Amino acid sequence: MKVAAVQMDVRILDKDRNVKKVLEYLREAARDGAKLVVFPECALTGYCFTSLEEAWPVSETVPGPSSMTLAAIAKELDATAVVGLLEREGDRLYNAAVVVGPRGVLGTYRKVHLPFLGIDRFVAPGDKPFPIFQGSAAKLGINICFDCSLPESGRAVKLQGAQVLAIPTNWPVGSDSWQHTVKARALENHMIVVAADRVGEERGFRFAGHSQIIDFTGSVLSEAGETEETILFGEVDVAAADNNRVIRVPGQWEFDRIAARRPEMYRVITEPQPARQAASRGPEAQDSREPAAVGEKLKAGRH
């Protein structure tokens, strides 16, 4: 299967312009044979917002105008697309990615792990624990940006049968995720990774580019540079991602990173730990993580 990662610049608060660019890139990638096309985090809206109130006008429900437009084009092209946006539900706002394909809007994934950066300072934490989507030709899981820095995020989708991990991201310059993390997630989970990053600058932040397509062996199939808008392509063997057994020397050196798991030894991973880091960021940062607080802020900011 041919997959694509779209590395593009985004203009904050200019959703009409961003949607138009996404549709142009989607058509181009599909014309070149891509059955899965991944776009950056917050590709429709921008990322470096200063408040919920500023971001609210460019957010939308799903299904909504943008997702329905994307779905119509995906159906026409017989392709699946993963596109970052700000999703609202009631008084809550989420950093999300919508999945559209030939069967319409398949749903959204909402970012679970929120760094103290950009819009993530204000949105509610994701409440959909790593859903799996059946794309045009592959089972698809999603991590958004900082999610992939926590290995549990990739393992959660692998254990549910994902063959491809899509990572819409906004890595700023200074992040080391593009150098190490995406390769580790692919290798440790025997899973294809398609990571689409931004380029350009937004409110003092410059984005790192280096979008990548990684094979389930951890090998880089395609990687972009730091500044150019481009579409990366990669030919991937989706079915082989299900064959987790690695054979180095038949009968002498074989292993399976999934079958070898011993979940009974990992209970500490799911035990709550003291939130020392959250406390050190101050009460304002903690409030922004509480869904109730999000609703109150929005109510106060809207007329």
SEZABA-307650 format. One record per atom (N, C-alpha, C, O): x, y, z. Coordinates in steps of 0.02 Angstrom, whole numbers, plus 32768, in hexadecimal, padded with zeros to 4 digits. Each point is the difference from the previous one (the first is absolute). Example, Ala and Ser with C-alpha at 12.3 -4.5 7.8 and 13.67 -1.06 7.14 Angstrom:
82947EE481867FD3803B8000802D803C800080347FFF80217FBA80367FBB802A803B80037FD980378025801980378008
//
This chain:
802A7FC580007FD6803B8000802C803E80008035800180207FB680317FBC802480407FFF7FE1802F80337FC3800A800180688012802A7FE880308033802480417FF5803480037FDF7FB08033803E801D80427FF77FFC802880407FD17FF98027806180317FE4800080318036800780457FE1802F800C7FD97FA480218037800180437FE48021802F80327FE7800A8037805280127FB68023803280287FEE80457FE48012800F7FC77FCC801980617FE5803F7FE680048037803480057FF2803C7FF8804C7FAD7FF98039802C7FB5800B800C7FD77FED7FD78019803280617FBB800C80147FFB80488017802E801A80207F9B80077FD17FF6804580157FCC800180387FC77FEE7FF6804E802880447FD58000803B7FC2802C7FF4800580377FE67FC17FAE802E7FBF80227FFD7FE480077FB97FCB801E7FF680587FC77FD77FE880067FBB7FEA7FBB7FE880227FE17FD67FA7800880447FEA7FBB7FF27FEF7FF67FB6800F7FCC7FE47FD180657FFD7FEE7FF97FB9803E7FF37FD57FFF7FD47FD6803580548036803E7FF77FDA801F7FBC800E80197FDF7FD27FE7800C806D801F7FC180137FDA7FC47FE3801F7FD07FE97F9F803380197FD87FCA7FE3800E7FFA7FB580087FC97FE67FFC806F7FF9800E7FFF7FB880427FDE7FF280057FD87FD2802F8039805580417FE17FF57FFE7FB5800E801E7FD97FDB7FC08013805A7FFA7FB980107FDF7FDA7FC780177FCA7FED7FB480527FF77FDE7FDF7FC9802D7FFA7FC27FFF7FCE7FDE802780678015802E7FFD7FC780347FC98009800E7FDA7FD2800F8023806A80327FCD800E7FE27FBA7FFF80207FD07FE87FA3802980327FDF7FBF80007FF57FE77FB9800C7FC67FF17FDD80667FE37FF67FED7FBA80427FEC7FE080037FCE7FDC80318059803080417FF07FE2801C7FBE801980187FD87FD87FE3801B8069801A7FC1801B7FD97FC57FE5801D7FCC7FEF7FA0803A800D7FD77FCA7FE6800C7FF47FB680007FC67FEA800B806F7FF080107FF87FB980407FD77FF780077FDB7FCF8028802C8061803E7FDA7FFC7FFB7FBB802080327FDD80077F91800F800C7FF57FBC80157FFA7FF4804B7FF97FC68015800B806D80147FFD7FF780487FBA7FEC80167FCF80207FEC802C7FAC803D7FC07FEB801C7FF6801A80477FC880018019806E801680067FFD802080428029803F7FFC803A7FFF7FEB7FA98039802A802280417FFF7FF9802080457FC9800A80198070800580078000801B8043801780497FFE803280107FDF7FA9801B8043800F804880038015801380477FF87FD8802E802580647FDB8019801480427FCA800A80357FC480037FF180528001804C7FD7801480397FE480477FF48024802B7FE77F9D7FDF802A7FDF80417FF9800A801E7FBA8009803C7FF97FF57F997FD4800D80177FBC7FCB80317FE8800E80297FD47FB57FD480487FCB802C7FE97FFD804280257FDE802F7FEB80467FD7804D7FF48038802D803D802780157FFA803B801180417FA57FEF8039801C802380027FE680477FD17FE180178067802D800C800C7FE08041800E803180397FEB7FF38039803880437FBA801B802B80367FCD80338019800C803C7FFD7FBB7FAC801A7FCC802C801A80108018804680267FDF80257FBE80597FEE800D801D80417FC77FF4803180068011803B7FC27FD47FAD7FC77FF3802C7FCE7FD37FDC80037FF87FC37FD07FEB80637FC87FDB7FE37FD3802E7FD77FE97FED7FCA800C804E80507FD3802F7FDE801A80127FBA7FD980097FD2806A7FFD8027801B80107FBF7FF87FC57FD07FF2800A7FC480157FBA80557FFE7FC57FD57FB97FEB7FEE7FF57FE07FCD7FDB8031805E7FBC7FE77FF77FE2800D7FBA7FE07FD27FE5802880687FFD7FE0800D7FBF80177FD37FC77FDB7FF67FD080627FEE803580177FD57FC97FF97FB6801280147FD57FD97FD0801C80617FF07FBA80117FBD7FED7FE17FDA802C7FE980197F9480157FBE7FEA7FE77FF07FBA8019802C7FDB80167F9480157FE87FEB7FBD801280147FD07FC8800E80147FC77FF37FAC8049800C7FCC7FCE7FC77FCC80077FF87FE380357FE280117F95800480207FBE7FF1804B80047FDB8018802B8044800B7FA67FF780487FFA801380147FBA800F7FD57FD67FF1806C801B800B80177FBB80427FE77FE280007FE77FC880378020805C80407FED7FE480067FB47FF880167FE77FCC7FD57FF4806880077FB77FFC7FD37FE37FCA80127FCF7FDF7FB3804E80167FD47FE77FCC801D800F7FBA7FFA7FD77FD3802580638026802180107FC0803A7FD17FF480077FE67FC88021800E806B80387FD17FF97FE77FBA7FEF801D7FDE7FD67FAE800D804B7FE57FBD7FF37FE77FF87FB980097FCB7FE27FD8806880037FE77FFD7FBB803A7FF77FCE7FFB7FD97FD1803C804B803C803A7FF97FD380227FBC800A80157FE17FCF7FEF8007806F801E7FBF800D7FD87FC97FDD801E7FD17FE57FA08034801C7FD77FCF7FDD800D80027FB580077FCD7FE07FFD806F8005800E80097FB980427FE17FEC80077FE37FCB802C8024806280447FEA7FF1800C7FB7801680347FE47FF07F9D7FFE803480087FBD801C80407FFC802B80297FD47FF87FDD805C8035803A8004802C7FE9801180477FC98018800A80637FDC80257FF480118046802F80398014803B80007FED7FAC803080398029803880167FF8800A804B7FCA7FF6801C806D801E8004800280128047801580498004803680127FEA7F9F80188032800A80487FFE7FF7801E80467FCD7FF48020806580327FF77FFC801F80417FD2803D8000800080277FD17FD87FE080657FD1803780067FF0800A804A80167FD9802A7FC5805B7FE67FE6800B80437FB77FEC80007FD7801D7FDD80197FB0804A7FBC7FE680037FDD801A803E801B7FFD80377FA9801B7FC07FD98014803B7FC57FD1800A7FE17FE87FD0800F800E806E7FC67FD880147FE38021803D801E800080367FA7801D7FC37FE480288037802E803A800F801180277FD380037FE0806C802C8036801580497FEB8002802A802680197FE67FA07FCF80447FE78002802280047FBC7FE07FF97FCC806080138036802880047FC480377FCC8005801E7FF780347FEF7FE77F9480327FCB7FFE8030800C7FC57FEC80167FCB80537FDB804180317FFB7FCA7FF67FBB7FE2800D7FCE80217FDB802E7FA27FE87FC17FE480197FF57FB9801D802D7FE17FD87F978007800C7FF07FBA7FC27FDC7FE67FE87FD0801F7FFE80477FA97FC67FDF7FE180197FCF7FCC8030800D7FDC7FAE7FBA802080107FCD7FCD7FC67FFD7FD07FC77FF48014804780167FAD7FCD7FFD7FCB80177FCE7FCB803C7FF67FF67F947FEB7FE980107FCF7FCD7FC77FF67FD17FCF8026800080357FA67FD77FCB7FF47FCF7FBB7FF5801F7FCD80097FDE80327FE480627FBF7FF580227FEA803C80287FD07FFC80278053803D7FD07FEB803D8022802D8012803A803B7FEF80017FA98033803180258012803C80027FC4802E7FCC7FE9801780707FFD7FF580077FC380298003800F804A7FF37FD48029801D806A7FE9800380138046803C802C800F802280167FD27FEA7FF6806E80398028801480287FDD80377FE67FD580258059803E7FDF802A7FF0803A801080428022801180307FDE7FE97FD28064800E803C802780407FF6802880087FCF8023802580617FD680437FFB801F7FFB7FF2804B7FDF8024802580417FA77FF07FFB7FE9804580338023802D7FEF80138038804E7FF57FB18036801D8029800E80477FE98011800C7FC67FE780248068800380467FEF803D8021801F80058004803D802A80147F9980388027801B7FEA804780107FCA80157FEC805F800E80397FF08046800F801C802B7FC88036801D80057FA47FE67FC4801780207FC27FC4800F7FD47FD47FD67FF9802A80667FEA7FCD80107FCF7FB97FF480197FF2800B803B7FE37FDE7F997FBA7FF480117FF97FCA80357FCD7FFE802280657FD67FE47FFB7FCA80307FFF801880487FEF7FDA802E802380657FDD7FFA801C80447FB7800A80157FF28009803B7FE17FF67F957FBB8015800E7FCB7FCB7FF17FCA8003801D80457FCD7FB87FCC7FD07FEC7FF67FCA803580297FF9802E7FA07FE27FCC7FF37FC7802C80297FC47FE8800B7FF77FC4800D7FDF806B80247FC37FEB7FD17FD07FDD7FC57FFC800F80577FDF7FC17FD87FD27FD87FDC7FCC802A801B7FE780327FA780097FBA7FD77FD180257FEF7FC27FD67FD37FDA80128050801D7FB67FF67FC57FD580407FD88002803080127FDD7FD47FB8804A80407FDE800B80177FD77FC47FF67FC47FFD8028805F7FD480237FE17FC77FD37FD27FD6800B7FC47FFF7FC4805A7FDF7FD67FD87FD480277FE97FC28033801D7FEE7FB47FAE7FF4801C7FE57FC27FCF800D7FC77FC47FF68007805780217FC07FD7800F7FC680137FD17FC7803A7FF27FF47F937FF77FE8800C7FD77FC58005802E7FC47FCC80177FE780707FF68002800B802C7FC77FF57FDB7FBF7FE57FC87FFF803180577FCA7FF67FE37FBE80207FBC7FF97FE67FD47FDD80548022804280247FC17FF780287FEC803E802C7FD67FFB7FC58049803F80267FF0803C7FDA8013803E7FD6802C7FFF80397FB080387FE680138041802E8036801C803D7FFA80017FA3803C80168025803D800E7FF6801680487FC8800380198070800D80087FFE80208042801F80457FFA8024800E7FD07FCE801E8061801880457FFD801E801480427FE47FF280358055802F7FC9801C80278037800780477FE5800F80097FC57FE680298065800C80457FEB803C801B80257FFF8006803D8035800B7F9E803C80238019801A7FE28041801C7FC97FFF7FDB8059803A801D7FEB80407FEA7FBA801580227FE080277FA480097FC07FEA7FBC801080377FCD7FF2800A7FD18027801980387FA180307FCD7FEB803E8000802C80297FD27FFB7FDF8060803180378000802F7FF57FD0803A802D7FF280277F957FF57FE07FF07FCF80337FF57FBD7FDE7FCF7FF87FDB805C7FD780317FFD7FC27FD97FBF7FDA80087FED7FD97FD47FEE803380637FC07FDE80097FCF80137FC87FD47FD87FEF803380637FF57FD280177FCD80047FD57FC17FCD7FEE7FE380708003800880097FD67FC67FED7FB8800E7FE27FDE7FD68031800980657FF07FBB80117FB57FF580057FE87FCA7FEE7FF38068802A7FB87FF880077FDE7FF47FBC7FD27FD87FFC8044804B7FD07FE17FF57FBF80187FBF7FE07FDA7FDE7FDE80658010802D80197FC17FE57FDA7FC4801D7FEE7FD27FDB8005802F80657FDE7FC880207FB87FFA7FE97FE07FCC800A800580697FD87FBC7FFD7FE480007FEF7FB67FCC80027FDF806F7FEE800680047FE97FBB801580337FCD7FFC7FF37FC4801980498051801580327FD0803D7FE97FD9802F7FE3801C7FCF80297FA380397FF27FD58029803E7FF1803C7FFD7FF27FA2803C8011801F80417FF17FF18030803A7FC780048017806B80207FFF7FF780358031800A80437FDD8036800E7FE77F95801A8016800480437FE3800F803180387FE17FFE8035804F802F7FBF8013803280327FFB80457FE0803180187FE47F95800980227FFE80487FEF8025802680377FF27FF5803B803D80367FB3802A801F8033801280487FEF7FFD80147FC680168011806D801C80437FF980408003802980038025803280307FB67FBA803F80028025802180437FF5801180117FC87FFA8015806D8027803E7FF8804A7FF07FFE80167FCB8017801180637FCD80487FF9800280157FFB80497FEB80288029803F7FA77FE680137FF280457FE57FBD8017801B7FE3802F7FB080057FB17FE77FBD800F802E7FCC7FE3801B80087FC97FEF7FC1805C802A7FCA7FE67FD57FC57FE8801B7FCC7FEF7FA3803C80117FD57FC87FEE800C7FE77FB97FFF7FC47FF4800C806B7FDD80097FEA7FBB80407FD77FF880047FD87FD2802D80328059803F7FDC7FFA7FFB7FB8801A801E7FD37FE37FBC8023805380037FC080227FBC7FDF800A7FF87FC47FF47FD6806380217FC37FE2801B7FD87FD97FCC7FEA7FC8800E800D80547FB77FD67FDE7FCF801F7FBE7FEA7FDC7FCF7FF38066802E800980217FC17FEE7FF77FCC80377FF57FC57FF280118052804D7FF77FD180377FB97FE480027FF77FC4800C7FD780677FE97FBB7FE880017FF47FCC7FC97FDD7FCF800B8041803B7FBB7FF87FD07FC980217FBE80117FE27FCB7FF7805B8038802180267FC3800D7FE27FD8803A7FF67FC47FF97FFC805D803E7FEA7FDA803B7FBB7FE27FF77FEF7FCF80227FE9804D7FB07FBC7FE77FF57FF87FDA7FBE7FC97FE97FF1806D80117FE87FFC7FDF7FBF7FC5801E7FD97FD37FDC7FEA80318066800D7FC780257FE4801B80387FD38033801F800F7FAB7FEE7FBA801280367FD37FEC804380207FCA8005801E8061802D7FDC7FF28042801C800280347FC9803080037FD97F9C802680237FFD80387FD17FF8804080297FCB800D801C806A801B7FE88001803C80298002803E7FD3802E80087FD87FA0802480307FFC803C7FD78009803D802D7FD7800D802C805F80197FC9800F803B80287FF4803F7FD77FF97FFE7FC38006803A80617FFB80427FE08044801C7FEF80337FE980177FCB804B7FC0803A802B7FF47FE98048800A7FC5800E8009806B80217FF47FF08046800680018018804980167FDC802D7FD380617FDD8001801F80427FBA801780137FD780117FD6801D7FEF806C7FC08017801A800B801E804580117FDC802F7FE580657FD7800380228040803F7FF080287FFD7FF1803C803C80127FA2803F7FF68022801A7FB9800080397FF480147F9E7FDC7FD880167FBA7FFC800E7FED7FB87FD8800E7FD380617FD2802280107FE67FBE7FFB7FB4800380187FE080307FC880037F9E7FF27FB9800180387FD97FDC801F801A7FD27FEB7FA98044803D7FDB7FEF7FFD7FD97FBF80347FE97FE87F91800E7FFB7FFC7FD67FC480147FB880107FEC7FE58033803C7FFE7FA080187FBB80097FC67FCE800680047FD180287FC7803A7FB27FCB7FCD7FFB80207FBF7FE8803180017FDB7FB27FC7803A80207FC07FF17FCD7FC97FF47FC88001801A804D7FCF7FBE7FDC7FC07FF980327FCA801480357FFA7FE37FB77FDE8050802D7FCF801E7FE47FBA7FF77FC57FF4800D80647FDE7FDD7FEC7FBB7FFA7FFC7FDF8045801A801B80317FC57FAC7FD37FF97FDE804180437FE5801A80037FE980398031801A7FA080437FED80188024803C801F80377FF9801A7FA980427FE48021803D8018802780237FCA801F8034800D7FE17FB27FB68025801E7FC97FDA803B7FE37FC37FFE7FF9806180387FF67FE1803B7FE37FF57FF57FB5802F7FF77FDA7F92800880117FF07FF97FB9800380437FDC801280047FC67FDC8032805F7FFF80437FE28002803380387FE17FF780348045803F7FC1800580358032800880437FDE802680067FD07FB6802D8048800580437FE4803480288025801A7FEB80337FF680507FB2802E802E80207FDB802C80327FC77FF28013805A804480027FE6802980367FD280397FE87FD980198028802B7FFA7F9A7FDE803E7FEB7FCD7FF87FC87FD4802B7FFA80317FA27FDC7FD87FFE7FC37FBB7FE2800C7FF77FD180277FD8804B7FB67FBF7FE07FFA80067FC97FCC8018800D7FC97FD17FB7804880097FC87FD27FD17FC780137FE28001803580197FCF7F9E7FDC7FC2800E80327FC77FFE80227FF67FCE7FE37FE5806A80297FC480027FD67FC47FED7FC57FFC801180597FD57FCB7FDE7FC27FEE802A7FC58018803D800380047FA07FC7800B80227FC280117FD57FC47FEE7FC380018009805D7FCC7FDD7FDF7FC07FF280097FD3803D80387FF180137F907FFA800B80047FD9803D7FDB7FBE7FF87FD07FFB7FDA80477FD3804A7FE17FBD80007FD57FFC803F80187FEE80357FA880227FC37FD3800380397FF77FBB802080027FFA803D7FF47FD37F9B7FF57FBC801B803C7FE980297FF87FDE8032804580337FB8803C7FEB80248005801F804580227FE5802B7FBC80547FDF8001801F80427FDB7FD58034800A800A803C7FCD7FC77FAD7FDD7FD3802E802C7FC580147FF17FDE8031804380157FAA802D7FC7800E80378018802F803580177FE97FBE7FE58057802C801F803180417FD9800E802D801B80207FD77FA87FC9803B7FD8800F803B80147FD37FFA7FFF7FC2803C8014805D803D80147FDB80307FC5800180107FE58035800880077F90802D7FC87FFA804380197FE7800780127FC5802B7FEE8066804480137FEC80257FC37FE6801D80017FC97FE37FC8805E801D7FC17FEB7FCD7FCA800E7FF27FF2803B7FF17FEF7F937FCA7FD0800A80137FCA803280347FE17FFB7F9F80158037800B7FCD803280338011803580087FDA8030801B805E7FC88034801380307FF68045801E800F800C803B7FD880227F9D7FF8804580177FBF801B7FE47FFE801C7FC97FCD7FDC805F7FBE80177FED7FDF8021803D800D7FEB80397FCA80477FBB7FDE802180387FC080227FE77FF8800E7FC57FDC8000806B7FC080207FF37FF3803080397FF27FEB8038801380567FBB7FF9803180357FB98006801B7FF6801C80367FDA7FC97FA67FBB800180187FF27FC180287FE580048038802B7FC27FAD7FF37FC1802380297FFA80407FEC7FDD802E804E80447FD4802C7FFA803B7FE98029803B801D7FFB80377FB1802E7FC07FE8802B80377FEA7FD8803C7FE67FC87FF98024805480437FE87FE2803E7FD980358027801B801F802F7FA77FEC7FBE7FD98037801E7FFC7FFE804B7FFA8034802180087F907FFC7FFB7FFB8049803B802180237FFC800E803C803A7FFE7FA0803B8020801D7FFF804C7FF8802C802380197FA27FF77FC5800080477FEE7FCC802880277FF080387FEC7FF57FAE804A7FC9802280238013804780167FD5802C8003806A7FDF800B8015804280167FF180357FCB7FF7803B801180077FB17FAF7FF480307FCA7FBB802080067FF8803B7FF07FD77F9F80277FBC801B80047FED801A80457FC88016800A80677FE980257FF2801C8042800A804C7FFE803280187FE67F9F800E8034800880498001803E8014802680127FE38034801080507FB2803D801A801F7FF2804880177FD680227FE3804E7FF480507FF780468017800C80317FC680317FF97FDB7FA38038801E8005802F7FC88030803980127FEC803A800180527FB5800C803080338014800D80327FC98006803C800E7FFF7FAD7FB4800E802E7FC97FC680307FF5800B803C7FF57FB77FAB800F7FC7802C7FF77FFE803580367FF1803A7FF3801E7FB1804B7FFF80308037803380377FF77FF48039801280467FB67FD1803680317FF87FEF80347FCC802180357FFE7FAD7FBE7FD77FEF80307FCC7FD18037801A7FF580327FDE7FF17FC3805E7FD68034801D7FB67FF27FF77FED7FD87FD57FEA804880527FB77FF27FFF7FDF800E7FBE7FD17FDD7FEE804780557FEE7FE080107FC080087FC77FCE7FD17FF07FDC806B7FF28023800C7FC77FD27FD57FC580147FE57FDE7FD580148016806D7FD87FC780157FB6800B7FEE7FDF7FD17FE98007806B80207FBB800D7FF07FF07FF17FB87FCA7FE87FEF806780267FE47FF37FF77FB97FF97FB77FED7FEA7FF17FC880297FE280657FF97FB97FF17FBD7FE480177FEE7FC87FEE7FEC805D80387FC17FE7801B7FC7800F7FD07FF4803A7FEF7FE87F927FF97FC9800C7FD27FCD8032801A7FE680287FDA800B7FD580677FCF802F801B801880477FF97FDA802E7FF180687FDC801C801C80437FFB7FFE80197FB97FF6803C7FF480137F987FDC7FFC80147FBA7FBB801B7FF07FF980357FE17FD37FA880367FBD80167FF37FF28044801F7FE1802B7FE080367FE0805D7FF580408021802380387FDB7FE380367FF9805B7FBF7FF0802480347FDC7FDC80137FC07FFC803B7FEE7FEA7F927FEF7FDD800F7FC17FC08027800D7FEF802E7FDB7FED7FBE80597FC28023800F800E804980117FDB802D7FED805C7FDD80388011804580138016802A7FC57FF7803D800080277FA17FCC801C80257FC87FD1800B7FC7800F80277FD37FB67FB7802D7FD280087FC87FC5802C80137FEF8005803B7FF380197F947FC6802B800D7FC37FE47FDD7FCA801D8004
//
